Amino acid sequence: MSEHIDDQPDLHRAIARIARDAFADHDWDAIRIHFRETGRASSARVELLHGQSWHHERIRSVPLMDAFHELRRAMSAPEQGAWMSYDWHLDRAGTVRGTANWDRRVWNTSGDPFTQPDVANPMPSDEMWALDLEQYPRSPAYMPEWLASIVSRRGH
């Protein structure tokens, strides 16, 4: 994972504005968003810090999701592909931090997104990751082992 907050500062400001507006009626000290996208599927886990506790919040914000889609697209590179998830943080003072995950597989879980859930058909599926790779191709130098394994099994 790497810090990328200097990339696309206008998009980070837009995300901050959208997040502040979405939680204007909440009392918070910080907002944390874990966004992940695979192929055509995406999700965002939003938590608000109030005092010493983080609280999960449900949010249905098309503008927020659109801004993260645009951030991913803007940060992608032809040889490197695109990041797989992004941890984004805003504090009450307006400081924004972000960390892009370029190589670890993420899962749609309520817990740790980097731990494969113990279910029959965990998501995102290998097919979804293959579709993502078609959308954001990577050269072999930037292909994590788990993704290269999916490609080899699919015969691409």
DSSP file with accessible surface (Angstrom, degrees, kcal/mol):
  #  RESIDUE AA STRUCTURE BP1 BP2  ACC     N-H-->O    O-->H-N    N-H-->O    O-->H-N    TCO  KAPPA ALPHA  PHI   PSI    X-CA   Y-CA   Z-CA
    1    1 A M              0   0   95      0, 0.0     2,-0.3     0, 0.0   100,-0.2   0.000 360.0 360.0 360.0 151.4    0.0    0.0    0.0
    2    2 A S  E     -A  100   0A  46     98,-2.1    98,-2.6     2,-0.0     2,-0.3  -0.987 360.0-106.9-144.0 151.1    1.2    3.5   -0.6
    3    3 A E  E     +A   99   0A 119     -2,-0.3    96,-0.2    96,-0.2     3,-0.0  -0.593  38.3 164.6 -73.9 133.3    0.2    7.0    0.3
    4    4 A H    >   +     0   0   41     94,-1.2     3,-1.4    -2,-0.3    95,-0.1   0.039  29.9 123.7-138.4  27.1   -1.3    8.9   -2.7
    5    5 A I  T 3  S+     0   0   41     93,-0.5     7,-0.1     1,-0.3    94,-0.1   0.786  73.0  60.4 -67.4 -23.2   -3.0   11.9   -1.2
    6    6 A D  T 3  S+     0   0  144     92,-0.1     2,-0.4     2,-0.1    -1,-0.3   0.711  87.8  90.9 -75.6 -18.3   -1.0   14.2   -3.5
    7    7 A D  S <  S-     0   0   66     -3,-1.4     5,-0.1     1,-0.2    68,-0.1  -0.632 102.9  -3.8 -76.7 132.0   -2.5   12.5   -6.5
    8    8 A Q    >>  +     0   0   76     -2,-0.4     4,-2.0    66,-0.1     3,-0.5   0.918  69.7 178.7  58.1  55.4   -5.7   14.2   -7.7
    9    9 A P  H 3> S+     0   0   61      0, 0.0     4,-2.4     0, 0.0     5,-0.2   0.849  77.8  58.2 -60.0 -32.4   -6.1   16.8   -5.0
   10   10 A D  H 3> S+     0   0  114      1,-0.2     4,-2.1     2,-0.2     5,-0.1   0.902 106.7  47.8 -64.4 -39.3   -9.2   18.2   -6.7
   11   11 A L  H <> S+     0   0   29     -3,-0.5     4,-2.6     2,-0.2    -1,-0.2   0.893 110.4  51.8 -68.5 -37.8  -10.9   14.8   -6.4
   12   12 A H  H  X S+     0   0    7     -4,-2.0     4,-2.5     2,-0.2    -2,-0.2   0.913 109.9  49.4 -63.8 -39.6   -9.9   14.5   -2.8
   13   13 A R  H  X S+     0   0  145     -4,-2.4     4,-2.4     2,-0.2    -1,-0.2   0.900 110.8  50.4 -64.9 -40.0  -11.4   18.0   -2.1
   14   14 A A  H  X S+     0   0   18     -4,-2.1     4,-2.6     2,-0.2    -2,-0.2   0.923 110.3  49.1 -63.9 -43.4  -14.6   16.9   -3.8
   15   15 A I  H  X S+     0   0    0     -4,-2.6     4,-2.9     1,-0.2     5,-0.2   0.926 110.8  51.2 -61.7 -41.9  -14.8   13.7   -1.8
   16   16 A A  H  X S+     0   0    3     -4,-2.5     4,-2.8     2,-0.2    -2,-0.2   0.925 110.9  47.9 -61.3 -43.8  -14.2   15.7    1.4
   17   17 A R  H  X S+     0   0  136     -4,-2.4     4,-2.5     2,-0.2    -2,-0.2   0.936 113.5  47.1 -63.3 -45.0  -17.0   18.1    0.5
   18   18 A I  H  X S+     0   0   27     -4,-2.6     4,-2.6     1,-0.2    -2,-0.2   0.928 113.4  48.3 -63.2 -44.4  -19.4   15.3   -0.4
   19   19 A A  H  X S+     0   0    0     -4,-2.9     4,-1.7     2,-0.2    -2,-0.2   0.928 111.6  49.6 -64.2 -44.3  -18.6   13.4    2.9
   20   20 A R  H  < S+     0   0   96     -4,-2.8    -1,-0.2    -5,-0.2    -2,-0.2   0.927 113.4  46.8 -59.5 -44.7  -19.0   16.6    5.0
   21   21 A D  H >< S+     0   0  113     -4,-2.5     3,-1.2     1,-0.2     4,-0.2   0.899 109.4  54.1 -64.0 -40.5  -22.4   17.3    3.4
   22   22 A A  H 3< S+     0   0   39     -4,-2.6    -1,-0.2     1,-0.3     3,-0.2   0.822 119.7  32.8 -64.4 -30.7  -23.5   13.7    3.8
   23   23 A F  T >< S+     0   0    5     -4,-1.7     3,-1.8    -3,-0.2    -1,-0.3   0.026  78.5 121.7-116.9  28.8  -22.8   13.8    7.5
   24   24 A A  T <  S+     0   0   78     -3,-1.2    -1,-0.2     1,-0.3    -2,-0.1   0.810  78.4  49.5 -61.0 -30.4  -23.6   17.4    8.2
   25   25 A D  T 3  S+     0   0  138     -4,-0.2     2,-0.3    -3,-0.2    -1,-0.3   0.338  99.3  85.8 -93.7   9.4  -26.3   16.4   10.8
   26   26 A H  S <  S-     0   0   63     -3,-1.8     2,-0.7     2,-0.0    -3,-0.1  -0.788  78.2-125.9-106.0 151.9  -23.9   14.0   12.6
   27   27 A D        +     0   0  110     -2,-0.3     2,-0.3    21,-0.0    -2,-0.1  -0.874  48.5 156.1 -94.8 113.2  -21.4   14.8   15.4
   28   28 A W        -     0   0    4     -2,-0.7    22,-0.2     1,-0.1     3,-0.1  -0.984  42.9-165.8-141.4 152.0  -18.1   13.5   14.2
   29   29 A D  S    S+     0   0   68     20,-4.3    63,-2.1     1,-0.4     2,-0.3   0.606  84.9   3.3-103.0 -25.9  -14.4   14.1   14.7
   30   30 A A  E     -CB  49  91A   3     19,-1.1    19,-2.9    61,-0.3     2,-0.4  -0.984  60.0-142.6-156.8 155.7  -13.2   12.2   11.7
   31   31 A I  E     -CB  48  90A   0     59,-3.0    59,-2.7    -2,-0.3     2,-0.4  -0.990  15.4-169.5-123.0 132.4  -14.7   10.2    8.7
   32   32 A R  E     -CB  47  89A  80     15,-3.0    15,-2.8    -2,-0.4     2,-0.4  -0.986   3.0-173.3-124.2 131.5  -13.0    7.1    7.4
   33   33 A I  E     -CB  46  88A   0     55,-2.8    55,-3.0    -2,-0.4     2,-0.7  -0.991  12.2-164.3-127.8 127.4  -14.1    5.5    4.1
   34   34 A H  E     -CB  45  87A  15     11,-2.6    11,-2.6    -2,-0.4     2,-0.4  -0.950  19.7-174.4-107.8 110.2  -12.8    2.1    2.8
   35   35 A F  E     +CB  44  86A   0     51,-2.7    51,-2.7    -2,-0.7     2,-0.4  -0.877   5.4 179.2-107.9 136.1  -13.7    2.0   -0.9
   36   36 A R  E     -CB  43  85A  17      7,-2.5     7,-2.3    -2,-0.4     2,-0.4  -0.996   5.6-173.9-137.2 145.8  -13.2   -1.0   -3.1
   37   37 A E  E     +C   42   0A  12     47,-1.4     2,-0.4    -2,-0.4     5,-0.2  -1.000   6.7 175.9-140.7 135.0  -14.0   -1.6   -6.7
   38   38 A T  E >   -C   41   0A   3      3,-3.2     3,-2.5    -2,-0.4     2,-0.3  -0.930  66.4 -50.6-140.1 112.5  -13.7   -4.8   -8.8
   39   39 A G  T 3  S-     0   0    1     -2,-0.4    90,-0.1     1,-0.3    89,-0.1  -0.428 124.4 -18.1  61.4-119.4  -14.9   -4.8  -12.4
   40   40 A R  T 3  S+     0   0  213     -2,-0.3     2,-0.4    -3,-0.1    -1,-0.3   0.377 122.0  88.5-100.1   2.0  -18.3   -3.3  -12.3
   41   41 A A  E <   +C   38   0A  36     -3,-2.5    -3,-3.2    87,-0.1     2,-0.3  -0.844  49.0 163.9-105.5 138.9  -18.9   -3.8   -8.6
   42   42 A S  E     -C   37   0A  42     -2,-0.4     2,-0.3    -5,-0.2    -5,-0.2  -0.977  10.5-178.6-147.0 159.5  -18.0   -1.4   -5.9
   43   43 A S  E     -C   36   0A  35     -7,-2.3    -7,-2.5    -2,-0.3     2,-0.4  -0.981  12.2-150.7-153.8 159.3  -18.7   -0.7   -2.2
   44   44 A A  E     -C   35   0A  32     -2,-0.3     2,-0.6    -9,-0.2    -9,-0.2  -0.998   3.6-156.6-136.5 129.9  -17.8    1.8    0.4
   45   45 A R  E     -C   34   0A  69    -11,-2.6   -11,-2.6    -2,-0.4     2,-0.4  -0.942  18.7-164.4-104.4 122.5  -17.6    1.2    4.2
   46   46 A V  E     +CD  33  57A   1     11,-0.7    11,-2.9    -2,-0.6     2,-0.4  -0.916   9.9 179.1-114.2 133.0  -18.0    4.5    6.1
   47   47 A E  E     -CD  32  56A  31    -15,-2.8   -15,-3.0    -2,-0.4     2,-0.4  -0.987  13.7-151.4-132.1 142.7  -17.2    5.0    9.7
   48   48 A L  E     -CD  31  55A   5      7,-2.7     7,-2.6    -2,-0.4     2,-0.5  -0.938  10.4-142.2-112.6 136.0  -17.4    8.2   11.8
   49   49 A L  E     +CD  30  54A  35    -19,-2.9   -20,-4.3    -2,-0.4   -19,-1.1  -0.856  23.5 171.9 -95.5 126.0  -15.2    8.8   14.8
   50   50 A H  E >   - D   0  53A  83      3,-2.4     3,-1.8    -2,-0.5     2,-0.4  -0.970  66.8 -37.5-133.6 116.6  -16.9   10.5   17.7
   51   51 A G  T 3  S-     0   0   39     -2,-0.4   -22,-0.0     1,-0.2    -2,-0.0  -0.542 125.6 -26.2  69.2-120.7  -14.8   10.8   20.9
   52   52 A Q  T 3  S+     0   0  188     -2,-0.4     2,-0.4    -3,-0.1    -1,-0.2   0.322 120.9  85.3-106.8   5.8  -12.8    7.6   21.1
   53   53 A S  E <   -D   50   0A  63     -3,-1.8    -3,-2.4     2,-0.0     2,-0.4  -0.918  62.3-144.4-121.1 138.4  -15.2    5.3   19.1
   54   54 A W  E     -D   49   0A  81     -2,-0.4     2,-0.4    -5,-0.2    -5,-0.2  -0.786  19.9-164.5 -92.3 136.6  -15.6    4.6   15.5
   55   55 A H  E     -D   48   0A  93     -7,-2.6    -7,-2.7    -2,-0.4     2,-0.2  -0.990  19.3-124.5-126.8 129.1  -19.2    3.9   14.4
   56   56 A H  E     -D   47   0A  92     -2,-0.4     2,-0.4    -9,-0.2    -9,-0.3  -0.464  30.3-165.6 -68.2 135.1  -20.3    2.3   11.1
   57   57 A E  E     -D   46   0A  50    -11,-2.9   -11,-0.7    -2,-0.2     2,-0.4  -0.977  16.1-132.8-125.2 139.2  -22.7    4.6    9.1
   58   58 A R        +     0   0  211     -2,-0.4     2,-0.4   -13,-0.1   -13,-0.1  -0.750  30.2 176.1 -87.7 137.0  -24.8    3.6    6.2
   59   59 A I        -     0   0   42     -2,-0.4     2,-0.5   -15,-0.2   -15,-0.1  -0.997  23.5-168.1-143.8 134.5  -24.6    6.0    3.3
   60   60 A R        +     0   0  239     -2,-0.4     2,-0.5     4,-0.0    -2,-0.0  -0.880  30.6 153.0-119.8  93.6  -26.2    5.9   -0.1
   61   61 A S     >  -     0   0   22     -2,-0.5     4,-2.3     1,-0.2     5,-0.2  -0.910  28.0-173.4-130.3 104.1  -24.4    8.7   -2.0
   62   62 A V  H  > S+     0   0   99     -2,-0.5     4,-3.1     1,-0.2     5,-0.2   0.926  91.0  54.0 -60.7 -43.4  -24.2    8.4   -5.8
   63   63 A P  H  > S+     0   0   74      0, 0.0     4,-2.2     0, 0.0    -1,-0.2   0.902 108.8  49.0 -60.3 -38.3  -21.9   11.5   -5.8
   64   64 A L  H  > S+     0   0    2      2,-0.2     4,-2.1     1,-0.2    -2,-0.2   0.951 113.8  44.8 -65.0 -47.5  -19.5    9.9   -3.3
   65   65 A M  H  X S+     0   0   43     -4,-2.3     4,-2.6     1,-0.2     5,-0.2   0.927 112.9  51.8 -62.3 -43.3  -19.3    6.6   -5.2
   66   66 A D  H  X S+     0   0   93     -4,-3.1     4,-2.5     1,-0.2    -1,-0.2   0.896 107.9  52.3 -60.2 -39.7  -18.9    8.5   -8.5
   67   67 A A  H  X S+     0   0   11     -4,-2.2     4,-2.3    -5,-0.2    -1,-0.2   0.909 110.6  47.0 -65.7 -39.9  -16.0   10.6   -7.0
   68   68 A F  H  X S+     0   0    0     -4,-2.1     4,-2.5     2,-0.2    -2,-0.2   0.896 110.6  52.5 -69.3 -37.3  -14.2    7.4   -5.9
   69   69 A H  H  X S+     0   0   52     -4,-2.6     4,-2.4     1,-0.2    -2,-0.2   0.933 111.9  46.7 -59.3 -44.3  -14.8    5.8   -9.3
   70   70 A E  H  X S+     0   0   73     -4,-2.5     4,-3.0     2,-0.2    -2,-0.2   0.887 109.6  53.6 -66.2 -39.0  -13.2    8.9  -10.9
   71   71 A L  H  X S+     0   0    0     -4,-2.3     4,-2.0     2,-0.2    -2,-0.2   0.934 110.5  47.3 -60.7 -43.9  -10.3    8.8   -8.4
   72   72 A R  H  X S+     0   0    0     -4,-2.5     4,-0.9     2,-0.2    11,-0.2   0.943 113.9  46.8 -63.5 -46.3   -9.6    5.2   -9.3
   73   73 A R  H >< S+     0   0  126     -4,-2.4     3,-0.8     1,-0.2    -2,-0.2   0.941 113.2  49.1 -61.0 -45.1   -9.7    6.0  -13.0
   74   74 A A  H 3< S+     0   0   24     -4,-3.0    -1,-0.2     1,-0.2    -2,-0.2   0.823 112.9  47.0 -66.9 -30.8   -7.6    9.1  -12.7
   75   75 A M  H 3< S+     0   0   15     -4,-2.0    -1,-0.2    -5,-0.2    -2,-0.2   0.548  90.1 106.8 -89.1  -6.8   -4.9    7.3  -10.6
   76   76 A S    <<  -     0   0   38     -4,-0.9     6,-0.2    -3,-0.8     3,-0.1  -0.292  52.4-160.2 -70.8 157.2   -4.7    4.3  -12.9
   77   77 A A  B  >  -F   81   0B  26      4,-2.4     4,-2.6    60,-0.1    -2,-0.1  -0.995  26.5-118.2-139.4 143.7   -1.7    3.8  -15.2
   78   78 A P  T  4 S+     0   0  116      0, 0.0    -1,-0.1     0, 0.0     4,-0.1   0.860 113.6  32.3 -52.6 -42.3   -1.4    1.6  -18.4
   79   79 A E  T  4 S+     0   0  114     59,-0.2    60,-2.8     1,-0.1    63,-0.3   0.818 125.3  42.9 -84.7 -30.4    1.4   -0.6  -17.0
   80   80 A Q  T  4 S-     0   0   73      1,-0.3     2,-0.2    58,-0.2    58,-0.2   0.615  90.1-152.1 -93.3 -16.0    0.3   -0.6  -13.3
   81   81 A G  B  <  -F   77   0B   0     -4,-2.6    -4,-2.4    56,-0.5     2,-0.3  -0.561  39.4 -52.4  77.6-142.0   -3.5   -1.0  -13.7
   82   82 A A        -     0   0    1     54,-0.4    -9,-0.1    -6,-0.2    -6,-0.1  -0.922  55.4 -93.1-133.3 157.4   -5.6    0.5  -10.9
   83   83 A W        -     0   0    0     -2,-0.3    19,-0.3   -11,-0.2     3,-0.1  -0.303  25.6-143.8 -66.5 158.6   -5.7    0.3   -7.2
   84   84 A M  S    S+     0   0    1     17,-3.5   -47,-1.4     1,-0.3     2,-0.3   0.717  76.8   2.6 -98.5 -28.0   -8.0   -2.4   -5.7
   85   85 A S  E     -BE  36 101A   0     16,-1.1    16,-2.9   -49,-0.2     2,-0.4  -0.972  61.6-149.6-152.9 162.7   -9.1   -0.5   -2.6
   86   86 A Y  E     -BE  35 100A   0    -51,-2.7   -51,-2.7    -2,-0.3     2,-0.6  -0.988   4.2-154.0-141.0 125.8   -8.6    2.9   -1.1
   87   87 A D  E     -BE  34  99A  48     12,-2.8    12,-2.5    -2,-0.4     2,-0.4  -0.912  23.2-175.1-100.1 118.9   -8.6    3.9    2.6
   88   88 A W  E     -BE  33  98A   1    -55,-3.0   -55,-2.8    -2,-0.6     2,-0.4  -0.906   5.9-172.2-121.0 141.4   -9.6    7.6    2.9
   89   89 A H  E     -BE  32  97A  27      8,-2.8     8,-2.4    -2,-0.4     2,-0.4  -0.998   8.0-177.5-141.0 134.6   -9.6    9.7    6.0
   90   90 A L  E     -BE  31  96A   0    -59,-2.7   -59,-3.0    -2,-0.4     2,-0.2  -0.999  11.2-159.3-130.1 128.8  -10.9   13.2    6.8
   91   91 A D  E >   -B   30   0A  40      4,-1.9     3,-2.2    -2,-0.4   -61,-0.3  -0.618  36.7-101.5-103.0 169.7  -10.6   14.9   10.2
   92   92 A R  T 3  S+     0   0  127    -63,-2.1   -62,-0.1     1,-0.3    -1,-0.1   0.815 120.6  61.1 -59.7 -29.1  -12.6   17.8   11.5
   93   93 A A  T 3  S-     0   0   90    -64,-0.2    -1,-0.3     2,-0.1   -63,-0.1   0.599 121.3-106.3 -74.5  -9.8   -9.7   20.2   10.8
   94   94 A G    <   +     0   0   28     -3,-2.2     2,-0.4     1,-0.3    -2,-0.1   0.494  68.3 149.0  98.3   5.2  -10.0   19.3    7.1
   95   95 A T        -     0   0   73      1,-0.0    -4,-1.9     2,-0.0     2,-0.4  -0.595  29.5-159.8 -75.4 128.5   -6.8   17.1    6.8
   96   96 A V  E     + E   0  90A  33     -2,-0.4     2,-0.3    -6,-0.2    -6,-0.2  -0.909  12.1 179.0-112.1 135.4   -7.2   14.4    4.3
   97   97 A R  E     - E   0  89A 119     -8,-2.4    -8,-2.8    -2,-0.4     2,-0.3  -0.979   3.2-177.5-130.2 148.8   -5.2   11.2    4.1
   98   98 A G  E     - E   0  88A   0     -2,-0.3   -94,-1.2   -10,-0.2   -93,-0.5  -0.998  12.9-165.6-148.9 143.8   -5.4    8.3    1.7
   99   99 A T  E     -AE   3  87A  34    -12,-2.5   -12,-2.8    -2,-0.3     2,-0.4  -0.990  13.6-150.9-131.2 123.3   -3.8    5.0    1.2
  100  100 A A  E     -AE   2  86A   0    -98,-2.6   -98,-2.1    -2,-0.4     2,-0.7  -0.763   5.0-148.1 -94.7 135.8   -4.1    3.1   -2.1
  101  101 A N  E     + E   0  85A   0    -16,-2.9   -17,-3.5    -2,-0.4   -16,-1.1  -0.914  23.8 168.6-102.0 109.9   -4.0   -0.7   -2.1
  102  102 A W  S    S+     0   0   38     -2,-0.7    -1,-0.1   -19,-0.3   -20,-0.1   0.564  72.5  20.1 -97.8 -12.2   -2.4   -1.8   -5.4
  103  103 A D  S    S+     0   0   79     40,-0.1     2,-0.4     2,-0.0    43,-0.2   0.578  91.0  95.1-139.6 -11.1   -1.7   -5.4   -4.8
  104  104 A R  S    S-     0   0  116    -19,-0.1     2,-0.2    42,-0.1   -20,-0.1  -0.729  71.3-119.8 -91.9 135.2   -3.7   -7.1   -2.0
  105  105 A R        -     0   0   41     -2,-0.4     2,-0.3     9,-0.1    -2,-0.0  -0.476  29.5-154.0 -69.6 134.8   -6.9   -8.9   -2.8
  106  106 A V        -     0   0    0     -2,-0.2     2,-0.3   -22,-0.1     8,-0.2  -0.834   4.6-155.8-111.7 153.3   -9.9   -7.4   -1.0
  107  107 A W        -     0   0   15      6,-2.5     2,-1.5    -2,-0.3     8,-0.1  -0.904  27.8-111.4-125.2 152.4  -13.2   -9.2   -0.1
  108  108 A N        +     0   0   75     15,-2.7     2,-0.3    -2,-0.3    15,-0.3  -0.684  66.9 135.6 -84.0  89.3  -16.7   -7.9    0.5
  109  109 A T        -     0   0   26     -2,-1.5    -2,-0.0     2,-0.2     7,-0.0  -0.914  63.8-129.0-131.8 161.9  -16.9   -8.6    4.2
  110  110 A S  S    S+     0   0  108     -2,-0.3    -1,-0.1     2,-0.1    -2,-0.0   0.657  98.4  42.6 -83.7 -15.7  -18.1   -6.7    7.2
  111  111 A G  S    S-     0   0   41      1,-0.3    -2,-0.2     4,-0.1     0, 0.0   0.195 119.9  -8.1-100.6-135.8  -14.8   -7.3    8.9
  112  112 A D    >   -     0   0   82      1,-0.2     3,-1.6     2,-0.1    -1,-0.3  -0.449  58.0-151.4 -65.6 117.5  -11.2   -7.2    7.7
  113  113 A P  T 3  S+     0   0   21      0, 0.0    -6,-2.5     0, 0.0    -1,-0.2   0.631  92.4  58.8 -69.8  -8.9  -11.4   -6.7    3.9
  114  114 A F  T 3  S+     0   0   34     -8,-0.2     2,-0.5     2,-0.1    -9,-0.1   0.416  88.1  84.8-100.5   2.7   -8.1   -8.5    3.4
  115  115 A T  S <  S-     0   0   83     -3,-1.6    -4,-0.1    -8,-0.1    -8,-0.1  -0.919  84.1-122.0-107.6 122.5   -9.2  -11.8    5.0
  116  116 A Q        -     0   0  119     -2,-0.5    -2,-0.1     1,-0.1     2,-0.1  -0.397  31.8-121.5 -62.8 127.6  -11.0  -14.2    2.8
  117  117 A P        -     0   0   32      0, 0.0     2,-1.6     0, 0.0    -1,-0.1  -0.365  16.5-117.5 -70.3 153.1  -14.4  -15.0    4.3
  118  118 A D  S    S+     0   0  168      3,-0.1     2,-0.3    -2,-0.1     3,-0.0  -0.582  72.9 117.3 -91.1  70.7  -15.3  -18.6    5.1
  119  119 A V  S    S-     0   0   86     -2,-1.6     0, 0.0     1,-0.1     0, 0.0  -0.912  75.2-110.0-133.9 162.4  -18.2  -18.9    2.7
  120  120 A A  S    S+     0   0   92     -2,-0.3    -1,-0.1     1,-0.3    -2,-0.0   0.894 110.7  21.3 -62.1 -44.0  -18.9  -21.1   -0.3
  121  121 A N  S    S-     0   0  137     -3,-0.0    -1,-0.3     4,-0.0     4,-0.1  -0.649  81.4-164.0-128.3  77.2  -18.6  -18.3   -3.0
  122  122 A P        -     0   0   25      0, 0.0   -13,-0.1     0, 0.0    -6,-0.0  -0.267  27.6 -96.5 -65.2 147.7  -16.7  -15.4   -1.6
  123  123 A M  S    S+     0   0   82    -15,-0.3   -15,-2.7     2,-0.1     2,-0.1  -0.893  99.3  45.2-116.7 149.8  -16.9  -12.1   -3.4
  124  124 A P  S    S-     0   0    1      0, 0.0    -1,-0.1     0, 0.0     2,-0.0   0.493  88.5-145.9 -68.7 146.5  -15.5  -10.6   -5.5
  125  125 A S     >  -     0   0   25     -2,-0.1     4,-1.9     1,-0.1     3,-0.2  -0.238  24.9-104.5 -76.9 166.7  -15.1  -13.7   -7.5
  126  126 A D  H  > S+     0   0   42      1,-0.2     4,-2.4     2,-0.2     5,-0.2   0.883 123.2  56.8 -57.9 -37.5  -12.1  -14.6   -9.7
  127  127 A E  H  > S+     0   0  113      1,-0.2     4,-2.3     2,-0.2    -1,-0.2   0.880 104.6  51.2 -62.5 -38.8  -14.3  -13.7  -12.7
  128  128 A M  H  > S+     0   0   38      2,-0.2     4,-2.2    -3,-0.2    -1,-0.2   0.901 110.3  49.1 -66.5 -38.0  -14.9  -10.2  -11.3
  129  129 A W  H  X S+     0   0    1     -4,-1.9     4,-2.2     2,-0.2    -2,-0.2   0.884 109.4  52.3 -68.5 -35.8  -11.1   -9.7  -10.8
  130  130 A A  H  X S+     0   0    3     -4,-2.4     4,-1.8     2,-0.2    -2,-0.2   0.918 109.7  49.3 -64.6 -41.1  -10.5  -10.9  -14.4
  131  131 A L  H  X S+     0   0   50     -4,-2.3     4,-1.9     1,-0.2    -2,-0.2   0.910 109.4  52.3 -62.8 -40.9  -13.0   -8.4  -15.6
  132  132 A D  H  X S+     0   0    8     -4,-2.2     4,-2.8     1,-0.2    -2,-0.2   0.906 107.1  52.6 -61.3 -40.5  -11.3   -5.7  -13.6
  133  133 A L  H  < S+     0   0   24     -4,-2.2    -1,-0.2     1,-0.2    -2,-0.2   0.849 106.4  53.2 -66.2 -33.3   -8.0   -6.6  -15.1
  134  134 A E  H  < S+     0   0  116     -4,-1.8    -1,-0.2     1,-0.2    -2,-0.2   0.893 112.9  44.6 -65.7 -37.9   -9.5   -6.2  -18.6
  135  135 A Q  H  < S+     0   0   91     -4,-1.9    -2,-0.2     1,-0.3    -1,-0.2   0.886 129.9  24.5 -72.5 -39.9  -10.7   -2.8  -17.6
  136  136 A Y  S  < S-     0   0   24     -4,-2.8   -54,-0.4    -5,-0.2    -1,-0.3  -0.723  87.9-158.2-127.0  79.2   -7.3   -1.8  -16.0
  137  137 A P        -     0   0   76      0, 0.0   -56,-0.5     0, 0.0     2,-0.4  -0.194   4.6-159.2 -61.3 151.6   -4.6   -4.0  -17.6
  138  138 A R        -     0   0   27    -58,-0.2   -58,-0.2   -57,-0.1   -59,-0.2  -0.980  16.0-124.6-129.6 144.7   -1.3   -4.6  -15.8
  139  139 A S    >   -     0   0   18    -60,-2.8     3,-1.8    -2,-0.4     4,-0.2  -0.440  39.0-102.2 -77.5 161.0    2.1   -5.7  -17.1
  140  140 A P  G >  S+     0   0  120      0, 0.0     3,-1.5     0, 0.0    -1,-0.1   0.837 120.8  64.8 -54.9 -30.8    3.6   -8.8  -15.5
  141  141 A A  G 3  S+     0   0   89      1,-0.3   -61,-0.1   -62,-0.0   -62,-0.0   0.785 109.3  38.3 -64.0 -24.3    5.9   -6.6  -13.4
  142  142 A Y  G <  S+     0   0  108     -3,-1.8    -1,-0.3   -63,-0.3    -3,-0.0   0.186  90.1 111.1-111.0  14.8    2.9   -5.1  -11.6
  143  143 A M    <   -     0   0   42     -3,-1.5   -40,-0.1    -4,-0.2   -62,-0.0  -0.805  62.9-138.1 -96.0 113.6    0.8   -8.3  -11.4
  144  144 A P     >  -     0   0   19      0, 0.0     4,-2.6     0, 0.0     3,-0.5  -0.359  26.1-111.3 -64.8 153.9    0.5   -9.7   -7.8
  145  145 A E  H  > S+     0   0  176      1,-0.2     4,-2.3     2,-0.2     5,-0.2   0.881 115.9  53.1 -56.2 -42.9    0.8  -13.4   -7.6
  146  146 A W  H  > S+     0   0   57      1,-0.2     4,-1.4     2,-0.2    -1,-0.2   0.886 112.3  45.3 -64.4 -34.6   -2.8  -14.1   -6.7
  147  147 A L  H  > S+     0   0    3     -3,-0.5     4,-2.3     2,-0.2    -2,-0.2   0.899 110.3  53.3 -75.7 -38.8   -4.0  -12.1   -9.7
  148  148 A A  H  X S+     0   0   41     -4,-2.6     4,-2.7     1,-0.2    -2,-0.2   0.888 106.6  54.7 -61.2 -36.7   -1.5  -13.8  -12.0
  149  149 A S  H  X S+     0   0   46     -4,-2.3     4,-2.2    -5,-0.2    -1,-0.2   0.906 106.8  49.9 -63.2 -41.0   -2.9  -17.1  -10.8
  150  150 A I  H  X S+     0   0    1     -4,-1.4     4,-1.8     2,-0.2    -2,-0.2   0.942 111.6  49.1 -63.0 -43.9   -6.4  -16.1  -11.8
  151  151 A V  H  X>S+     0   0   27     -4,-2.3     5,-2.0     1,-0.2     4,-0.6   0.932 111.3  48.6 -62.5 -44.3   -5.1  -15.1  -15.2
  152  152 A S  H ><5S+     0   0   86     -4,-2.7     3,-0.7     1,-0.2    -1,-0.2   0.888 110.3  51.1 -67.0 -37.1   -3.3  -18.3  -15.7
  153  153 A R  H 3<5S+     0   0  142     -4,-2.2    -1,-0.2     1,-0.2    -2,-0.2   0.829 111.2  48.7 -66.7 -32.6   -6.3  -20.4  -14.7
  154  154 A R  H 3<5S-     0   0   97     -4,-1.8    -1,-0.2    -5,-0.2    -2,-0.2   0.507 112.5-121.8 -85.0  -8.2   -8.5  -18.5  -17.1
  155  155 A G  T <<5       0   0   65     -3,-0.7    -3,-0.2    -4,-0.6    -2,-0.1   0.789 360.0 360.0  75.6  29.7   -6.0  -19.0  -19.9
  156  156 A H      <       0   0  129     -5,-2.0    -1,-0.2     0, 0.0    -2,-0.1  -0.588 360.0 360.0 -93.7 360.0   -5.4  -15.3  -20.7
